[in-house]
Amino acid sequence: MKALAFAALVACSSSPLPAGAECSASSDCDKGLMCLGVAQFTGSACTTVGKTCSTTCTDDPSCAPLGSAFKCFATCTTDKVCGKVGP
């Protein structure tokens, strides 16, 4: 019972992750962000190589609310995702 109470306390005390942070679920991310797949293309093959707190986009300007270091990238689905391109 003590372990369960400790686990719940740790889970409640963690801070939401900002845009560009690695995540495993949307609940890990700041409000308004989702945990979305990051794609890597090799020829015509697409592989999801990780997940990041982000938003979907249509073009680079639609990523502007996340900061100037974010650009719009294709994914392995029809959605596009804002990804961080700098430090």
N, C-alpha and C positions, 0 to 999 in steps of 0.2 A: 504494500500500500504506500509506503514511504517513497519507493522508486517511482511509482505512478504520479504522486504529488510533485516530486522533484522534476520529472519530465514535463509535466504540465506547466510548472513555474518557468522552466527554461524556455519552453515554446512560447509562452506569453511575453517573455521579456526580450525576445529577439526583435531587432528593428527590421522594418521592410527594406528590401533591396532597391537601390536606385537604377535608373536606366543604364543598360550596358553590363550590369552584374550578372554572373552566372546564377541560374536558378534551376529548380526541379519542378516547381508548381507555381501557378499564377498567384497563389496565396503568399508566396515568398516575396513578391514584388510590391513596390510602392503603389498607392492608389492610382488607378488609371493605366497601369502597365500590366502586361500579360507575359507569361513565360512562353516564349516563342522559339521555334527551332532555327538554328543557324545552318545554312547549307554550304556545301563544298561541291563544286562541279569538276568532274574529270571527263572531258569530252562531253558526251551527252548524258553521262551517268551523274546522278545527284545523290548525295549522302548527307543526312542531318548529322552534324559533328558536335553539336552542343545546343544548349538552350540559354537564352538571355532575357532579362527583363526589358521589354520593349513594347512598341505598338506596331500595328500594320501601317502600310503607307502605299501611296500611288506614285510618288516621285520624291526627289530630294527635298524640295521645299516643305513637304508634308511632315518631315522629320524635324523641322526647325524648333518646335516646342521642347524637344529633348536636348537641344544644344547644337552648336555649330560643328561639333565633331561627329554628328550622325548623318548618315546617307541611307538611301533606300536601296535594298538589295533583293534579288530574286530568292525564292526558297524552293524547296522540292514540291510545294503545292502551288496553287494559283495565287496565293497571297504573296505580298512582298513585306519585308520587315526592315525597320530602322535598325541599322547597326553602327556601332562606334568605329571610326576609322583612324583615330589618333589617340594620343595619351590622355 
